[in-house]
Amino acid sequence: MKKIIPAIIFFLVISSAAALCPCMEDSKAPSIENQVDDSINKSLEIEQQIKSRNFFMRMLYGSDWELAGQLKNETLANRERIQNCENCPKEMEKENERLYTFAVISANMRGLFGWFKR
């Protein structure tokens, strides 16, 4: 019983503080800036997967169109997040645009037999 009362008091104090200070509620939800950062990291991983495709396969069949489409969709969603973000640095926007350009170029890369595969 002695251990439960301090825990209840602690809970009530934290609940009261959260009610008085809306900034504590924001810390629970991921910020737009964190979402953009996570999305850019995911996009960079997809970019690496596209770049890691064997040169011979790229020459014959072109780029990986499915991954390029995923990258394009991710960067388009990220563009909206960046427009809604007030604290996002300009570097994030530049990196996202670079990734979008890479996605478009990769989606249009066709190899010798790539015309038949689509």
Buried (B, 14 or more C-beta within 10 A) or exposed (E): EEEEEEEEEEEEEEEEEBEEEEEEEEEEEEEBBEBBBEBBEBBEEBBEEBEEBEEEEBEEBBBBBEBBBBBBEBBEBBBEBBEEBEEBEEEBBEBBBEBBEBBEEBBEBBBEEBEEEE
